[in-house]
Amino acid sequence: MNLSALPVRYLWLPLLACLMSGAAHAQSKPANEMTVGMSIPSLQWVFYLMVRDGVMEQAKTLGIKNVLVADAQADPARQVSQIQDMLSKGIDVLLYTATGSAASAVPVRLARQQGVPVICIDNFPKNVECDAYISTDNLAAAGELARQMIKLTGGKAEIGLLQGTLGDSTEIARAKGLEAVLSEAPEMKVVDKKPTDWLQDNGFKVAQDMLQKNPKINVFIGRSDAPALGAAQAVKVANIDHKVWVFGYDGLPSALEAIRDGKLDMTITQQAVEMGRNALRTAVDLQQGKQVTKTQLLPAFVTTRENVATFLEQHP
C-alpha cells in the first residue's frame, strides 16, 4: 500500500535529527549473529504487540533468529529484573519501552555499562540518554487532533479529558500538543480531566463519573484509544440526549473498527508496526558502529470514517 497516495490529511513531518549517535559499543557482529533483547510494558496492550510484530518482521528480513521479548506486566521492578537477566544472557542490543517513570533509567545505565546500545521506543525514561529514540511526533499529532476536533464541534465544547499515566513522556507530549491548540479556542473548555493509566475499563468508569457530575459534556478525548473506547461505552449506556463526540489516539484495530461502525468519531493512527521495524534497523546500525539519527519522530494519520478502511486493510 502506498500511504503517500492516500486521500488523507497526513501529518508528514520530517524526522527530527537532534543529534547523531555513534557511541562505542561491544564488538560489532553481523546482523544474523545478533541476540536482541526487547522489553515492553505489557503484552496485554495491543499497541506494544504491534510494535513487537514490527520488530519480529524486521528480524526475519535481516536473518536475526534470536529475539528475546520480556513482558514487564506493567511492573517497573519486574522490568528491571528482566532486563538484568537478558543482559546476563549476552544480548547485543536492547529495545526498551519504559514502564512508567519509576526506575526507568536503571535499565539504560545497566545496558550501557556493558556496551549494549539501547533504543528507547514510544515512552522514554527520565534522567538518562538512550542511544536512540523512536516515537510518533506526539506533540504535532495531538495538536492536529485538537484542530480537527475544533472543526467538527464548531469550536465550542465542554470536554472530558481521559489522561493516560501521569508522568509518562507520551502523556506529557500529547498534553502539550493538545493544550497549545486549545489555548487558541476559548470556547473549547476542559471541564474535567482524570488519569486512566491507558486502560479501557478505567476510561469507562472515569467517563461515567464525569457525565454524572457534568451531563453537559459533549466531547471526550482519550489520550489513547483504550480509554476512549471506554468513554464511548459510557456514553452509550448513559442515554445522553445530545451528541457526544469521542476522540482517541493510537489507531488500535478495535478503535478503527469502532470508527467504521460509528461508535468512535476520530483517532490518530500511529505507525506502530513501522516503529518496531525502525527500532530494530537502528539497533543493528548502532551495534555495528554506524551513525544514526538519534531522535526519530514518525508522522501519524488523522483517521475518520472516511478513510478508516485503508488502515483496517493494512496498519502502517
N, C-alpha and C positions, 0 to 999 in steps of 0.2 A: 504493500500500500504506500503510495506517495503522499505523505502527510502535507507536504508543501502545496499540493494541488487542491486541497480540500477547500470548500467554500465556508471556512470557519474563521472567526476572528482570532488569530493567534497572538500569543504574547512572545513573538520572536525577539528575544533579547540575546545579545552576544554573550558568549561565555566570558566571565569576568576573570581576566588574568591578573590577579592581585600580585602574586609572587611566583617565582619559578622554584620548584623544589627538586633537588637532585642530591640530597644528603648521602653520605657514605653509609652503606648498609652491609649486611653479611655478603659473603662471596656470591656473585650472581650465578644463576642456573638457567638452563633452557626452560621455557615455559612448561614443557611436558614432564619435567622432573620436579616441579614445584609442589609443595604442600600448602594449601590455602586454608587459613582459619577464618571463619565468619561468625560473628557474634551479633545476634539480633534480640530485640527486647522480648518478643513473644511470637511463637508460631500460631497463636490464636488471632493475630492481627493480619488481615488479608493483605494489606499494603506490603508488609515485610515478606510475606510469602511470594508476592510478585517480584520484589527486589531479588529475593533468593533465586527465583526462577531465571531471572536475567543473568545472574552470576553463573548458574549451572549451564545455561545455554552457551554463554561465552566460554566457559571452561571446556565444554565439548568441542567448540570451534578451535580452541588453542591446544587441544590434546592434553588438558590437565585432568588427571584422574583422581587426585586426592584433594577433596574439598571437605573440610570438617565444619559442620554447621552446629552451633550451640544455641539453644533456646533458653534465654535467661528467665523466662516465665515472669517477666516484669519485676524481677528482684535484683537490685543493684549488687548486693553481696554475692548472689549466685553468679552473676555475670563476671565479676572479678575472679572468682574461683575457677569458673570455666575457662577463662582466658589464660589464667596461670597454667591450667592443665594443658591447653593447646600449645602454649609456649614450651612446656616441658617435653612435648612430643616432637618439637622441632619444626614448627610451621615457618614458612619462608615469608609470608605476608599476612597481614591481619586486616580484614574488612570489619568495621566496627560501627555499630549504631548504639549510642549510649542509652541506657535505661534510666530515665530521669536524670537528675543532676548529682545525686549522692554518689560520691566516689567515682564519678565519671572520668576523671583524669587519670586514675590509677592504671587502668589497662594500657593507656597510651605510653605512660612512663615505663611500665614494665617491658613492653614490646621494644621500645626504642633503646632501652638498656642492652637488649640482646641483638640490636642491629636489624630488627624486623620492621619494615615500613608499615605504617598504619594509614589506611584510607578510611576516613570517617564519612558516614553516609547518613543524610537526612537530618538527624538530631545530633548536634555537636557537643562534645564535652566542654566543661568550663575550665578556664585557667591552665590550658595546655594547648600546644600546637601539634596538630596531626601533620602528616607528610602531605596529605591532600584531602580536600573536602569536596564531596559530591552531593548536590542537593538541587531541588527546584528553586527558582528565584521567587521565594515566598513573598518577599516584600512587594514585588511588581504584580504577582498573581493575585494577592489579596486586594491590592489596590484596584485591579481590573474587576474583580468580583464586586467591589463596592460601587464602581461606576455603572456596571450592568444592573445592579440592584436599584440604584437611584433612578435609572432609566425606566425599569419595569414598574416601579412603585409610584412614579410621578414625583419623586423627590420628597415624599412625606411619609413617614412611618414611625411606629413605636416598635422598637427592636428588642427581642430577647436574644442574648448572645451566649452561646454554649461554648465555653472555652475548652481547651484541651487539658494538659497538665501544666500548671503554672511553673514557670522557670525553664521549661524546655525551649531550646533555641527555635524550634519551629513555631511554637506558640508565640514567642516574642516577636519573630519576624512577621508572622501573619497579623498579629495585633497592630504592629506599626503600620503595615501597608493599608489595612482597613481604616484605621483611625486617621491617617493622613488625608484620605479622600473624604471620609465622612465629616471631617472638620470644615470642609467647604460646603456642606449641605446642612444648614442649621435645623431644618425640619426633619432630618433623619436622626431620631433620638434613641440612644441605647437606654432603655428604661430598667433593664435588669441584666446581670451577667453572673455566671457561676461556672466553676470548673466541672468537667465531666470525666477527666482522665481518658479522653478519647473513646469512651465506651457507649454503646447504643443504649443499654439499659439505664445508664446514668442520664443520658440525653432525654430519655422518656420521662424519668422522674423529675428532672430539673425543669423540663418544659411544662409538665403538668403543674408543678408548683408555681411557675411564673404565670401561667394562664389563670390560676386561681387568684393570685394576687393582683393581676392586671389583665382582665379579659379583653382589653383593647389592643393588646399586642397583635400586630398584623405582619410581622416578619420574624422568623427565626433564622439565625445564622449559626451553623455548626462549624466550628473551627476545623472539623474533619467530617467525613461522610457518616461515620457511625452515630455520633450524637445527633446529626441532622436527621437521620432515619428515625431515631427515637423520637425526635420532636414531631416529625410528620405523623407518627402513630398517635402521639399525644393530642395533636390537633384533630385527628380523625375521631377519637373516642370522646373528645370534649364537645362535639357538635357545635362548633363555633358558627355564629350567624354571619360571619364576614370572611372574605378571602384572607387566608394567612399564607404568605409566601415562605417557602423553606429553601434555604440555600446550603449546600455542602461544600466540601473541599477534599479532593483526593482522586475521584474518578474510580472508586471501587466498583466491581461488577454489580453488586447489589444496588448501589446508588444509580448506576447507569440504567439498570432495569426499572428502578423506581421513576426515573425521569421519563423513560419510554412509556410507562404506564400512567403518567400524570400524577404521581404521588410526591415527587420532588420537583422543584422548579428549575434548579440550576446547580451545577457543581463546577469545580476546577479540576480537570483531569491532568494529573501528574504523569510523567514518563517513568513509572515505577520500574518496568522491565528494563528499559534503557539505562536507568540509574545503576542497576546491578551490572549490566554489561560493561558500562563505562568504568565502574569502580574496579572491576577485575582487570580490564585493559590497563588502567592507570597503575594498579598494584604491580602488574607484571613489568611495566616500564620502569617503575621505581626500583624494583628488586634487581633489575638488570642495569641500574645505574644511569638510566636515561632521564633527561629533563622533562618535566610535565608541568602543565598549568595547575597551580596549587589549588585555587578555588574555582570550581566548575559549576556554574548555575544553569540548570536546564530550563528551557521555556515550558510553560503549561498551557492548557487549552480551555477556553470557555466552552462549556458543554450544556446544551439545552435540548429540548425535544426535537428541534430542527436538525441537529447534527449527531445525536447520540448513537444512531445506528452504526455510524462509522467506527466508533470506539468500542461498541459491543462486538463488532466483527473482528477487530484487531486492536488490542490495547497497546498503546505506544510504550 
